[in-house]
Amino acid sequence: MTYQAETHVNTRQTYQTERSVNRNSLQNCSHCGVLYEINPLSEIEDLIWHTKRLGIVCRNFRVETPSYSPLCALFEALSKARAFIHFTSFNMSDMMLGALKIISQKVQVCGIVSNPSDGIASEINGNREEVPDLHIKIWESAKFGSENMPHQKLIVIDGLIAFKGSANLTHWAWRKANDDCEIIEVVSNIEEVIELHNRFFSSIWRKKNSVKKEVISGNNRPLNFENFFEDGDSPF
């Protein structure tokens, strides 16, 4: 399947009941069918500086120093999110769930978790009023079948960078990457971030969500770092 560039990869989820929406400003995502509103990143006045800060995280991650572990990079990148965080994982740990709950106080977080433990599922489904901007959909094998259960691991931050690999969203899996027992890569190429998001998040989100009830705000075309940096100045 071919995925196009003009998608809601740079998105931030909102609901029609939470605020008034100009219907003329909405478009349908060509992949998941959700209505989205154009360009939440336009709200960031220092967008160039923001991309540089995320770029520094990517650069430091790739250096692979003992003092800057993959988990350090993830936490720093999450803390710098300004528009949205989207993720998919097979199970997750209580530490990671807690971190996302905290991050959701400033940006909207949407995720898909396959086969979580009973304790994690209970925490996700309970007390949602405490974290109104955290939206996690659970994929249970008993309801949807284990053969169709998503197993990809992906974290997209602001549509600008992504983490991908073999590690579930658990702190022990990310720490195992220190010993080369898990694969974790950071992606800063915008076209690749968009393709990863559309293929491994949007398509599954659509299956798990009622698209008619949602409005997603986002960019209708990809950002390109070449427009932001002069030759030799890019942190990537």
Buried (B, 14 or more C-beta within 10 A) or exposed (E): EEBEEEBBBBBBBBEBEEEEBEEEEBBEBEBBBBBBBBBBBEEBEEBEEBBBBBBBBBBBBEEEEEEBBBBBBBBBBBEBBBBBBBBBBBBBBEBBBEBBBEBBEEBBBBBBBBBBEEEBBEBBEEEEEEBEBBBBBBBBEEEBEEEEBBEBBBBBBBBBBBBBBBBBBBBEBBBBBBEEEBEBEBBBBBEEBBBBBBBBBBBBBBEBBEBEEBBBBBBBBBBEBEEBBEEEEBBB
